[in-house]
Amino acid sequence: MPVTVTQINTAEVLRYMGCPPERADGALIAQVEACARELLAVIRPRWSWRTVSLTLEAGGVRLESGLLLPGEDLKAHLSGCGRAALFCATLGAEADGLIRRTERLDMSKALTLDCCASAAIEAVCDRIETELQGNFPGCSFPFRYSPGYGDLPLEVQGPLLDLLDAPRRAGLCATVSHLLTPRKSVTAILGIAEGEMEQKKRSCLGCPAQGSCQYRKAGGHCGIS
């Protein structure tokens, strides 16, 4: 089903910019709101998903396809889950194009657009996550987990996109350096547990990257907490 975003959370954009919302002045808020409107006019969100069974093993998490998602953090995160919904989402090439064109004229505005796009793709993922959860009544879900978080390497981006038929279904690919293109895109693993499970809270304190987090160094956060 199509996913649409009709508004972008100004406070989240400001956090991506490294500015606590309560410290933002009227001019900055107006700039964010104007850039959000401009971005919303061009984005074309697309996504793809599939359900897989999974097995926790010594090296990480093994999907039914045979793909190993390595690392201890994801394995601990998916403890109690026998399945997962894999998904990918993108704002589309139009968002990247708008940001690139703006960079040639106004770097400050381009930065604001970039942060608006980061908030927008997270909003898209939130909607997808809610929709997917509705397909599994009676189940519980830890929060979605993406390559690059904890010790799950970016190298799994390409194999995940292949499993999702992402180039055809969402126009989403990975570069040789494992970055997604279009750039404002996400791949994610949403664990599925039968019945009730302890809910895990996303927070800076629980993040494996907290010691080297660039968002915290800039005075902001990544938007997941």
MDAnalysis code that builds the backbone (N, CA, C; Angstrom):
import MDAnalysis as mda
import numpy as np

u = mda.Universe.empty(675, n_residues=225, atom_resindex=np.repeat(np.arange(225), 3), trajectory=True)
u.add_TopologyAttr("name", ["N", "CA", "C"] * 225)
u.add_TopologyAttr("resid", np.arange(1, 226))
u.add_TopologyAttr("resname", ["MET", "PRO", "VAL", "THR", "VAL", "THR", "GLN", "ILE", "ASN", "THR", "ALA", "GLU", "VAL", "LEU", "ARG", "TYR", "MET", "GLY", "CYS", "PRO", "PRO", "GLU", "ARG", "ALA", "ASP", "GLY", "ALA", "LEU", "ILE", "ALA", "GLN", "VAL", "GLU", "ALA", "CYS", "ALA", "ARG", "GLU", "LEU", "LEU", "ALA", "VAL", "ILE", "ARG", "PRO", "ARG", "TRP", "SER", "TRP", "ARG", "THR", "VAL", "SER", "LEU", "THR", "LEU", "GLU", "ALA", "GLY", "GLY", "VAL", "ARG", "LEU", "GLU", "SER", "GLY", "LEU", "LEU", "LEU", "PRO", "GLY", "GLU", "ASP", "LEU", "LYS", "ALA", "HIS", "LEU", "SER", "GLY", "CYS", "GLY", "ARG", "ALA", "ALA", "LEU", "PHE", "CYS", "ALA", "THR", "LEU", "GLY", "ALA", "GLU", "ALA", "ASP", "GLY", "LEU", "ILE", "ARG", "ARG", "THR", "GLU", "ARG", "LEU", "ASP", "MET", "SER", "LYS", "ALA", "LEU", "THR", "LEU", "ASP", "CYS", "CYS", "ALA", "SER", "ALA", "ALA", "ILE", "GLU", "ALA", "VAL", "CYS", "ASP", "ARG", "ILE", "GLU", "THR", "GLU", "LEU", "GLN", "GLY", "ASN", "PHE", "PRO", "GLY", "CYS", "SER", "PHE", "PRO", "PHE", "ARG", "TYR", "SER", "PRO", "GLY", "TYR", "GLY", "ASP", "LEU", "PRO", "LEU", "GLU", "VAL", "GLN", "GLY", "PRO", "LEU", "LEU", "ASP", "LEU", "LEU", "ASP", "ALA", "PRO", "ARG", "ARG", "ALA", "GLY", "LEU", "CYS", "ALA", "THR", "VAL", "SER", "HIS", "LEU", "LEU", "THR", "PRO", "ARG", "LYS", "SER", "VAL", "THR", "ALA", "ILE", "LEU", "GLY", "ILE", "ALA", "GLU", "GLY", "GLU", "MET", "GLU", "GLN", "LYS", "LYS", "ARG", "SER", "CYS", "LEU", "GLY", "CYS", "PRO", "ALA", "GLN", "GLY", "SER", "CYS", "GLN", "TYR", "ARG", "LYS", "ALA", "GLY", "GLY", "HIS", "CYS", "GLY", "ILE", "SER"])
u.atoms.positions = np.array([
    [0.831, -1.195, 0.000],
    [0.000, 0.000, 0.000],
    [0.868, 1.248, 0.000],
    [0.404, 2.306, -0.656],
    [1.178, 3.551, -0.647],
    [1.261, 4.133, 0.762],
    [2.364, 4.793, 1.035],
    [2.546, 5.493, 2.311],
    [2.746, 6.966, 2.000],
    [1.996, 7.807, 2.656],
    [2.107, 9.240, 2.425],
    [2.482, 9.956, 3.713],
    [3.159, 11.070, 3.566],
    [3.499, 11.937, 4.695],
    [2.995, 13.330, 4.349],
    [2.150, 13.883, 5.202],
    [1.561, 15.194, 4.923],
    [2.141, 16.304, 5.791],
    [2.926, 15.941, 6.795],
    [3.582, 16.950, 7.619],
    [4.866, 16.383, 8.205],
    [5.771, 17.271, 8.552],
    [7.060, 16.893, 9.116],
    [7.185, 17.559, 10.478],
    [7.590, 16.797, 11.465],
    [7.689, 17.288, 12.834],
    [8.832, 18.292, 12.952],
    [8.494, 19.544, 13.206],
    [9.494, 20.609, 13.289],
    [10.508, 20.341, 14.393],
    [10.045, 19.856, 15.528],
    [10.958, 19.597, 16.645],
    [11.987, 18.542, 16.267],
    [11.565, 17.492, 15.522],
    [12.507, 16.460, 15.110],
    [13.540, 17.024, 14.134],
    [13.102, 17.874, 13.228],
    [14.050, 18.498, 12.293],
    [15.088, 19.305, 13.055],
    [14.651, 20.080, 14.034],
    [15.578, 20.881, 14.819],
    [16.577, 20.004, 15.564],
    [16.128, 18.847, 16.048],
    [17.055, 17.942, 16.732],
    [18.094, 17.403, 15.756],
    [17.666, 17.074, 14.545],
    [18.630, 16.635, 13.541],
    [19.643, 17.741, 13.233],
    [19.227, 18.974, 13.364],
    [20.110, 20.106, 13.117],
    [21.015, 20.387, 14.312],
    [20.812, 19.642, 15.407],
    [21.620, 19.852, 16.597],
    [21.147, 21.007, 17.446],
    [19.896, 21.420, 17.238],
    [19.342, 22.547, 17.987],
    [18.177, 22.061, 18.841],
    [18.296, 22.081, 20.177],
    [17.142, 21.729, 21.010],
    [15.955, 22.623, 20.641],
    [14.776, 22.052, 20.424],
    [13.637, 22.851, 19.970],
    [13.349, 24.074, 20.822],
    [13.565, 23.943, 22.132],
    [13.257, 25.081, 23.008],
    [14.232, 26.249, 22.814],
    [15.352, 25.998, 22.136],
    [16.323, 27.071, 21.903],
    [16.187, 27.712, 20.529],
    [15.308, 27.197, 19.695],
    [15.169, 27.713, 18.328],
    [14.401, 29.035, 18.328],
    [14.910, 29.996, 17.571],
    [14.196, 31.275, 17.471],
    [13.171, 31.214, 16.341],
    [12.386, 32.289, 16.232],
    [11.309, 32.313, 15.247],
    [11.795, 32.191, 13.818],
    [12.945, 32.799, 13.514],
    [13.461, 32.757, 12.144],
    [13.850, 31.339, 11.745],
    [14.480, 30.616, 12.666],
    [14.885, 29.251, 12.358],
    [13.664, 28.350, 12.196],
    [12.695, 28.511, 13.069],
    [11.475, 27.702, 12.959],
    [10.777, 27.970, 11.630],
    [10.724, 29.245, 11.226],
    [10.088, 29.591, 9.949],
    [10.844, 28.960, 8.783],
    [12.173, 28.928, 8.864],
    [12.965, 28.310, 7.804],
    [12.689, 26.816, 7.721],
    [12.615, 26.172, 8.872],
    [12.328, 24.736, 8.895],
    [10.953, 24.466, 8.300],
    [9.960, 25.241, 8.697],
    [8.601, 25.016, 8.203],
    [8.512, 25.241, 6.698],
    [9.231, 26.249, 6.186],
    [9.212, 26.515, 4.743],
    [9.887, 25.384, 3.978],
    [11.013, 24.906, 4.498],
    [11.711, 23.805, 3.840],
    [10.896, 22.520, 3.894],
    [10.197, 22.307, 4.995],
    [9.350, 21.115, 5.111],
    [8.266, 21.129, 4.045],
    [7.634, 22.283, 3.830],
    [6.596, 22.374, 2.803],
    [7.181, 22.101, 1.420],
    [8.366, 22.652, 1.154],
    [8.997, 22.455, -0.146],
    [9.342, 20.983, -0.365],
    [9.835, 20.334, 0.674],
    [10.190, 18.921, 0.546],
    [8.951, 18.058, 0.347],
    [7.895, 18.306, 1.115],
    [6.682, 17.514, 1.013],
    [6.070, 17.563, -0.381],
    [6.341, 18.639, -1.091],
    [5.778, 18.797, -2.438],
    [6.448, 17.887, -3.460],
    [7.646, 17.364, -3.148],
    [8.384, 16.595, -4.160],
    [8.589, 15.127, -3.807],
    [8.491, 14.749, -2.547],
    [8.828, 13.365, -2.182],
    [7.794, 12.392, -2.743],
    [8.286, 11.196, -3.060],
    [7.447, 10.112, -3.581],
    [7.813, 8.817, -2.833],
    [7.322, 8.645, -1.609],
    [7.728, 7.483, -0.816],
    [7.340, 6.156, -1.487],
    [8.266, 5.200, -1.426],
    [8.021, 3.840, -1.902],
    [8.628, 2.877, -0.887],
    [8.081, 1.647, -0.836],
    [8.613, 0.690, 0.138],
    [8.312, -0.738, -0.298],
    [9.006, -1.656, 0.346],
    [8.840, -3.079, 0.071],
    [9.085, -3.839, 1.363],
    [8.452, -5.023, 1.500],
    [8.650, -5.784, 2.731],
    [8.408, -7.266, 2.484],
    [8.871, -8.084, 3.409],
    [8.581, -9.515, 3.424],
    [8.813, -10.053, 4.833],
    [8.162, -11.153, 5.140],
    [8.339, -11.817, 6.428],
    [9.304, -12.975, 6.263],
    [10.197, -13.154, 7.236],
    [11.135, -14.269, 7.218],
    [11.183, -14.900, 8.600],
    [11.441, -16.200, 8.651],
    [11.741, -16.840, 9.929],
    [13.217, -16.629, 10.214],
    [13.587, -16.695, 11.476],
    [14.980, -16.448, 11.841],
    [15.415, -17.381, 12.952],
    [16.730, -17.580, 13.015],
    [17.340, -18.427, 14.041],
    [18.510, -17.684, 14.654],
    [18.576, -17.651, 15.964],
    [19.701, -17.030, 16.649],
    [20.815, -18.059, 16.771],
    [22.010, -17.723, 16.306],
    [23.134, -18.652, 16.381],
    [24.389, -17.919, 16.827],
    [25.473, -18.640, 16.917],
    [26.690, -18.087, 17.511],
    [27.159, -16.815, 16.821],
    [27.039, -16.770, 15.497],
    [27.574, -15.618, 14.772],
    [26.626, -14.461, 14.625],
    [25.358, -14.621, 15.018],
    [24.395, -13.553, 14.849],
    [23.000, -14.100, 14.616],
    [22.298, -13.550, 13.627],
    [20.926, -13.951, 13.323],
    [20.899, -14.497, 11.894],
    [20.438, -15.743, 11.754],
    [20.371, -16.385, 10.445],
    [18.932, -16.314, 9.930],
    [18.750, -15.726, 8.746],
    [17.437, -15.677, 8.128],
    [17.179, -16.964, 7.355],
    [15.919, -17.250, 7.098],
    [15.558, -18.481, 6.400],
    [16.172, -18.570, 5.012],
    [16.511, -17.433, 4.432],
    [17.154, -17.409, 3.113],
    [18.596, -17.898, 3.174],
    [19.130, -17.977, 4.394],
    [20.531, -18.336, 4.586],
    [21.406, -17.152, 4.926],
    [20.897, -15.947, 4.733],
    [21.682, -14.746, 5.028],
    [21.941, -14.632, 6.530],
    [23.202, -14.427, 6.904],
    [23.559, -14.198, 8.298],
    [23.690, -12.704, 8.545],
    [22.946, -12.221, 9.525],
    [23.085, -10.851, 9.987],
    [23.996, -10.899, 11.206],
    [25.271, -10.524, 11.050],
    [26.244, -10.779, 12.110],
    [26.156, -9.778, 13.251],
    [26.636, -10.214, 14.420],
    [26.739, -9.314, 15.558],
    [25.920, -9.765, 16.743],
    [26.352, -9.349, 17.897],
    [25.681, -9.720, 19.130],
    [24.528, -8.785, 19.481],
    [24.591, -7.528, 19.036],
    [23.555, -6.570, 19.420],
    [22.206, -6.929, 18.819],
    [22.177, -7.233, 17.511],
    [20.911, -7.611, 16.885],
    [20.391, -8.912, 17.471],
    [21.284, -9.860, 17.739],
    [20.857, -11.140, 18.312],
    [20.173, -10.916, 19.659],
    [20.758, -10.071, 20.491],
    [20.136, -9.777, 21.783],
    [18.811, -9.044, 21.593],
    [18.781, -8.153, 20.619],
    [17.585, -7.363, 20.354],
    [16.418, -8.245, 19.923],
    [16.703, -9.295, 19.140],
    [15.659, -10.165, 18.607],
    [15.407, -11.397, 19.474],
    [15.970, -11.414, 20.661],
    [15.723, -12.528, 21.577],
    [14.221, -12.664, 21.829],
    [13.692, -13.872, 21.627],
    [12.268, -14.107, 21.803],
    [11.469, -14.004, 20.522],
    [12.119, -13.612, 19.427],
    [11.439, -13.468, 18.143],
    [11.766, -14.658, 17.238],
    [10.747, -15.275, 16.677],
    [10.951, -16.368, 15.743],
    [10.844, -15.934, 14.302],
    [10.317, -14.729, 14.099],
    [10.171, -14.178, 12.754],
    [10.546, -12.712, 12.766],
    [10.687, -12.160, 11.586],
    [10.922, -10.727, 11.459],
    [10.300, -10.238, 10.159],
    [9.864, -9.002, 10.161],
    [9.429, -8.334, 8.939],
    [10.591, -7.459, 8.478],
    [11.133, -7.799, 7.324],
    [12.162, -6.965, 6.717],
    [11.474, -5.918, 5.857],
    [11.951, -4.685, 5.901],
    [11.383, -3.702, 4.987],
    [12.419, -2.656, 4.606],
    [12.147, -2.003, 3.497],
    [12.954, -0.868, 3.064],
    [11.999, 0.236, 2.647],
    [12.467, 1.462, 2.736],
    [11.641, 2.608, 2.373],
    [12.533, 3.720, 1.850],
    [11.990, 4.518, 0.968],
    [12.733, 5.643, 0.410],
    [11.799, 6.816, 0.153],
    [12.341, 8.022, 0.240],
    [11.582, 9.213, -0.152],
    [11.582, 9.398, -1.661],
    [12.478, 8.695, -2.351],
    [12.574, 8.831, -3.797],
    [13.697, 9.764, -4.213],
    [14.061, 9.665, -5.482],
    [15.164, 10.457, -6.018],
    [14.857, 11.948, -6.020],
    [13.570, 12.294, -5.982],
    [13.201, 13.712, -6.030],
    [13.726, 14.479, -4.817],
    [13.753, 13.831, -3.652],
    [14.272, 14.497, -2.453],
    [15.761, 14.774, -2.599],
    [16.507, 13.778, -3.079],
    [17.940, 13.968, -3.294],
    [18.188, 15.094, -4.282],
    [17.390, 15.117, -5.347],
    [17.574, 16.145, -6.365],
    [17.335, 17.538, -5.826],
    [16.309, 17.701, -5.023],
    [16.017, 19.014, -4.435],
    [17.167, 19.475, -3.553],
    [17.684, 18.584, -2.736],
    [18.788, 18.955, -1.839],
    [20.029, 19.318, -2.641],
    [20.345, 18.535, -3.676],
    [21.536, 18.829, -4.493],
    [21.408, 20.165, -5.207],
    [20.259, 20.461, -5.750],
    [20.071, 21.752, -6.441],
    [20.212, 22.910, -5.470],
    [19.690, 22.730, -4.269],
    [19.757, 23.796, -3.276],
    [21.176, 24.018, -2.793],
    [21.989, 22.946, -2.736],
    [23.383, 23.078, -2.295],
    [24.170, 24.044, -3.165],
    [23.814, 24.151, -4.430],
    [24.532, 25.052, -5.331],
    [24.190, 26.509, -5.086],
    [23.097, 26.746, -4.362],
    [22.622, 28.112, -4.182],
    [22.669, 28.591, -2.732],
    [22.372, 27.693, -1.796],
    [22.220, 28.117, -0.402],
    [22.494, 26.908, 0.498],
    [23.706, 26.820, 1.031],
    [24.076, 25.655, 1.831],
    [23.281, 25.572, 3.136],
    [22.955, 26.707, 3.715],
    [22.182, 26.695, 4.950],
    [20.795, 26.094, 4.716],
    [20.157, 26.517, 3.632],
    [18.845, 25.968, 3.300],
    [18.962, 24.488, 2.954],
    [20.030, 24.120, 2.241],
    [20.222, 22.714, 1.876],
    [20.346, 21.840, 3.115],
    [21.055, 22.342, 4.127],
    [21.171, 21.592, 5.385],
    [19.806, 21.409, 6.029],
    [19.005, 22.460, 6.017],
    [17.669, 22.357, 6.603],
    [16.819, 21.360, 5.834],
    [16.891, 21.394, 4.511],
    [16.158, 20.425, 3.698],
    [16.609, 19.003, 3.986],
    [17.921, 18.840, 4.147],
    [18.459, 17.514, 4.445],
    [17.902, 16.992, 5.760],
    [17.854, 17.844, 6.764],
    [17.317, 17.432, 8.068],
    [15.811, 17.183, 7.989],
    [15.111, 17.965, 7.187],
    [13.683, 17.708, 6.969],
    [13.482, 16.338, 6.332],
    [14.355, 16.002, 5.384],
    [14.250, 14.703, 4.717],
    [14.540, 13.564, 5.683],
    [15.501, 13.754, 6.579],
    [15.788, 12.733, 7.586],
    [14.579, 12.501, 8.488],
    [13.933, 13.577, 8.890],
    [12.729, 13.441, 9.717],
    [11.596, 12.804, 8.922],
    [11.505, 13.128, 7.636],
    [10.428, 12.593, 6.802],
    [10.562, 11.092, 6.600],
    [11.783, 10.601, 6.341],
    [11.936, 9.158, 6.120],
    [11.669, 8.387, 7.409],
    [11.992, 8.980, 8.552],
    [11.653, 8.329, 9.816],
    [10.135, 8.286, 10.006],
    [9.443, 9.345, 9.583],
    [7.983, 9.342, 9.674],
    [7.385, 8.282, 8.759],
    [7.963, 8.113, 7.574],
    [7.521, 7.055, 6.669],
    [7.698, 5.692, 7.332],
    [8.858, 5.471, 7.936],
    [9.128, 4.191, 8.596],
    [8.188, 3.956, 9.771],
    [7.852, 5.010, 10.504],
    [6.900, 4.871, 11.606],
    [5.546, 4.382, 11.088],
    [5.107, 4.937, 9.952],
    [3.824, 4.528, 9.382],
    [3.878, 3.087, 8.901],
    [4.996, 2.724, 8.268],
    [5.158, 1.351, 7.798],
    [5.147, 0.381, 8.977],
    [5.882, 0.723, 10.026],
    [5.957, -0.146, 11.201],
    [4.571, -0.373, 11.791],
    [3.785, 0.685, 11.889],
    [2.426, 0.555, 12.417],
    [1.579, -0.347, 11.522],
    [1.710, -0.173, 10.208],
    [0.944, -1.005, 9.275],
    [1.361, -2.473, 9.366],
    [2.649, -2.721, 9.443],
    [3.123, -4.096, 9.529],
    [2.662, -4.767, 10.811],
    [2.713, -4.047, 11.908],
    [2.279, -4.632, 13.176],
    [0.821, -5.080, 13.114],
    [0.013, -4.365, 12.327],
    [-1.387, -4.743, 12.190],
    [-1.591, -6.068, 11.480],
    [-0.564, -6.550, 10.780],
    [-0.664, -7.833, 10.077],
    [-0.408, -9.032, 10.987],
    [0.006, -8.762, 12.234],
    [0.377, -9.852, 13.136],
    [-0.330, -9.672, 14.477],
    [-1.657, -9.875, 14.495],
    [-2.405, -9.679, 15.752],
    [-1.920, -10.635, 16.834],
    [-1.883, -10.115, 18.052],
    [-1.471, -10.927, 19.190],
    [0.024, -11.033, 19.368],
    [0.800, -10.402, 18.479],
    [2.261, -10.470, 18.557],
    [2.837, -9.209, 19.191],
    [4.092, -9.311, 19.597],
    [4.822, -8.171, 20.151],
    [6.012, -7.866, 19.265],
    [6.492, -6.631, 19.359],
    [7.534, -6.182, 18.443],
    [8.559, -5.309, 19.168],
    [9.823, -5.698, 19.172],
    [10.846, -4.734, 19.587],
    [10.951, -3.660, 18.505],
    [11.560, -2.543, 18.819],
    [11.636, -1.475, 17.817],
    [12.476, -1.916, 16.611],
    [12.220, -1.287, 15.483],
    [12.930, -1.641, 14.246],
    [14.428, -1.379, 14.401],
    [15.194, -2.175, 13.690],
    [16.653, -2.154, 13.836],
    [17.252, -2.108, 12.437],
    [18.210, -1.218, 12.211],
    [18.758, -1.019, 10.874],
    [20.257, -1.280, 10.807],
    [20.765, -1.684, 9.645],
    [22.216, -1.806, 9.464],
    [22.917, -0.499, 9.826],
    [24.068, -0.629, 10.478],
    [24.801, 0.539, 10.952],
    [24.520, 0.853, 12.409],
    [23.464, 0.255, 12.970],
    [23.156, 0.453, 14.376],
    [23.831, -0.662, 15.172],
    [24.439, -0.317, 16.291],
    [25.154, -1.324, 17.073],
    [26.280, -1.926, 16.253],
    [26.404, -3.255, 16.307],
    [27.476, -3.907, 15.558],
    [26.971, -4.593, 14.286],
    [25.778, -4.216, 13.831],
    [25.267, -4.746, 12.561],
    [25.857, -3.918, 11.419],
    [26.714, -4.519, 10.583],
    [27.462, -3.721, 9.597],
    [26.612, -3.281, 8.412],
    [27.037, -2.196, 7.778],
    [26.365, -1.706, 6.583],
    [26.476, -2.679, 5.414],
    [27.428, -3.601, 5.488],
    [27.618, -4.546, 4.389],
    [26.385, -5.404, 4.115],
    [25.448, -5.481, 5.064],
    [24.255, -6.299, 4.825],
    [23.177, -5.542, 4.048],
    [23.406, -4.262, 3.762],
    [22.399, -3.487, 3.036],
    [22.031, -4.139, 1.711],
    [23.047, -4.448, 0.892],
    [22.792, -5.012, -0.420],
    [22.018, -6.321, -0.365],
    [22.467, -7.306, 0.450],
    [21.717, -8.560, 0.550],
    [20.275, -8.383, 1.029],
    [20.049, -7.451, 1.954],
    [18.677, -7.197, 2.399],
    [17.840, -6.635, 1.255],
    [18.413, -5.717, 0.479],
    [17.682, -5.150, -0.656],
    [17.355, -6.223, -1.682],
    [18.277, -7.164, -1.878],
    [18.012, -8.267, -2.805],
    [16.830, -9.106, -2.327],
    [16.789, -9.402, -1.030],
    [15.683, -10.183, -0.483],
    [14.346, -9.475, -0.669],
    [14.382, -8.162, -0.650],
    [13.160, -7.360, -0.754],
    [12.815, -6.990, -2.190],
    [13.652, -7.431, -3.152],
    [13.460, -7.047, -4.554],
    [13.344, -5.524, -4.654],
    [14.164, -4.849, -3.852],
    [14.028, -3.405, -3.684],
    [14.293, -2.583, -4.950],
    [15.282, -2.945, -5.791],
    [15.485, -2.132, -7.001],
    [14.226, -2.058, -7.870],
    [13.524, -3.176, -7.987],
    [12.331, -3.186, -8.835],
    [11.119, -2.611, -8.116],
    [10.932, -2.977, -6.863],
    [9.704, -2.620, -6.162],
    [9.742, -1.236, -5.533],
    [10.931, -0.746, -5.194],
    [11.022, 0.559, -4.528],
    [12.016, 1.508, -5.186],
    [12.716, 1.054, -6.224],
    [13.719, 1.910, -6.856],
    [14.890, 2.206, -5.941],
    [15.205, 1.247, -5.071],
    [16.202, 1.458, -4.022],
    [17.361, 0.486, -4.200],
    [18.593, 1.023, -4.199],
    [19.790, 0.214, -4.403],
    [20.836, 0.590, -3.350],
    [21.950, -0.151, -3.345],
    [23.085, 0.157, -2.471],
    [24.316, 0.361, -3.339],
    [25.166, 1.301, -2.941],
    [26.397, 1.557, -3.668],
    [27.458, 0.540, -3.258],
    [28.611, 0.587, -3.930],
    [29.703, -0.335, -3.587],
    [30.216, -0.086, -2.176],
    [29.977, 1.105, -1.638],
    [30.372, 1.411, -0.264],
    [29.218, 1.180, 0.721],
    [28.150, 0.491, 0.243],
    [27.037, 0.030, 1.083],
    [26.123, 1.157, 1.552],
    [26.162, 2.291, 0.867],
    [25.234, 3.371, 1.170],
    [24.011, 3.242, 0.271],
    [22.869, 3.640, 0.795],
    [21.629, 3.514, 0.045],
    [21.472, 4.660, -0.942],
    [20.876, 4.342, -2.066],
    [20.551, 5.351, -3.063],
    [19.172, 5.041, -3.651],
    [18.247, 6.008, -3.643],
    [18.371, 7.375, -3.150],
    [18.845, 7.425, -1.696],
    [19.438, 8.570, -1.364],
    [20.132, 8.675, -0.080],
    [19.177, 8.671, 1.108],
    [18.034, 9.295, 0.971],
    [17.078, 9.344, 2.084],
    [16.216, 8.096, 2.055],
    [16.822, 7.011, 2.494],
    [16.203, 5.692, 2.463],
    [16.621, 4.920, 3.707],
    [15.905, 3.834, 3.984],
    [16.156, 3.035, 5.181],
    [15.914, 1.560, 4.855],
    [16.737, 0.681, 5.415],
    [16.391, -0.733, 5.506],
    [16.236, -1.054, 6.987],
    [15.352, -1.979, 7.313],
    [15.093, -2.235, 8.726],
    [14.610, -3.658, 8.953],
    [14.849, -4.122, 10.171],
    [14.396, -5.438, 10.630],
    [13.459, -5.209, 11.807],
    [12.226, -5.677, 11.677],
    [11.235, -5.551, 12.743],
    [10.943, -6.942, 13.286],
    [11.432, -7.233, 14.493],
    [11.219, -8.538, 15.090],
    [9.756, -8.792, 15.397],
    [9.360, -10.070, 15.326],
    [7.978, -10.476, 15.617],
    [8.025, -11.600, 16.644],
    [7.442, -11.372, 17.799],
    [7.401, -12.373, 18.870],
    [5.959, -12.785, 19.122],
    [5.729, -14.066, 19.309],
    [4.389, -14.546, 19.639],
    [4.048, -14.145, 21.077],
    [2.872, -13.555, 21.260],
    [2.428, -13.180, 22.595],
    [3.153, -11.951, 23.126],
    [3.179, -11.836, 24.432],
    [3.756, -10.669, 25.087],
    [5.270, -10.814, 25.242],
    [5.974, -9.697, 25.180],
    [7.397, -9.672, 25.467],
    [7.730, -8.351, 26.120],
    [8.836, -8.306, 26.819],
    [9.259, -7.064, 27.456],
    [9.573, -6.033, 26.391],
    [8.959, -4.869, 26.518],
    [9.173, -3.818, 25.535],
    [10.525, -3.161, 25.751],
    [11.269, -3.024, 24.660],
    [12.580, -2.406, 24.723],
    [12.469, -0.952, 24.289],
    [13.023, -0.071, 25.064],
    [12.946, 1.354, 24.779],
    [14.188, 1.818, 24.048],
    [13.977, 2.555, 22.971],
    [15.107, 3.145, 22.271],
    [15.579, 4.369, 23.043],
    [16.847, 4.416, 23.357],
    [17.363, 5.554, 24.105],
    [18.851, 5.689, 23.870],
    [19.368, 6.869, 24.152],
    [20.807, 7.090, 24.024],
    [21.574, 6.199, 25.000],
    [21.020, 6.004, 26.195],
    [21.730, 5.212, 27.197],
    [21.869, 3.758, 26.758],
    [20.899, 3.264, 25.994],
    [20.952, 1.882, 25.572],
    [21.582, 1.674, 24.213],
    [22.046, 2.728, 23.586],
    [22.575, 2.631, 22.226],
    [24.031, 2.190, 22.243],
    [24.381, 1.161, 21.460],
    [25.772, 0.720, 21.420],
    [26.725, 1.779, 20.860],
    [26.186, 2.764, 20.148],
    [27.038, 3.781, 19.521],
    [27.173, 5.038, 20.369],
    [26.682, 4.989, 21.604],
    [26.623, 6.236, 22.367],
    [27.993, 6.875, 22.583],
    [29.048, 6.073, 22.674],
    [30.362, 6.643, 22.928],
    [30.944, 7.410, 21.760],
    [30.472, 7.095, 20.538],
    [31.020, 7.747, 19.348],
    [29.954, 8.483, 18.549],
    [28.797, 8.706, 19.146],
    [27.663, 9.265, 18.409],
    [27.918, 10.711, 17.983],
    [27.815, 10.949, 16.676],
    [28.027, 12.295, 16.153],
    [26.861, 13.223, 16.494],
    [25.647, 12.670, 16.631],
    [24.509, 13.504, 16.993],
    [24.687, 14.089, 18.394],
    [25.104, 13.234, 19.333],
    [25.284, 13.719, 20.696],
    [26.414, 14.741, 20.785],
    [27.481, 14.541, 20.011],
    [28.581, 15.504, 19.991],
    [28.110, 16.869, 19.505],
    [27.107, 16.849, 18.608],
    [26.585, 18.109, 18.057],
    [25.484, 18.700, 18.934],
    [25.113, 17.997, 20.002],
    [24.086, 18.495, 20.893],
    [22.686, 18.053, 20.537],
    [22.553, 17.130, 19.588],
    [21.239, 16.645, 19.190],
    [21.134, 15.158, 19.422],
    [20.232, 14.494, 18.660],
    [20.147, 13.044, 18.711],
    [19.661, 12.535, 17.373],
    [19.715, 11.232, 17.183],
    [19.413, 10.652, 15.876],
    [17.937, 10.587, 15.563],
    [17.084, 10.860, 16.531],
    [15.660, 10.861, 16.281],
    [14.954, 9.584, 16.661],
    [15.662, 8.549, 17.139],
    [15.000, 7.288, 17.436],
    [14.536, 7.189, 18.872],
    [14.963, 8.094, 19.739],
    [14.569, 7.969, 21.143],
    [13.339, 8.809, 21.437],
])
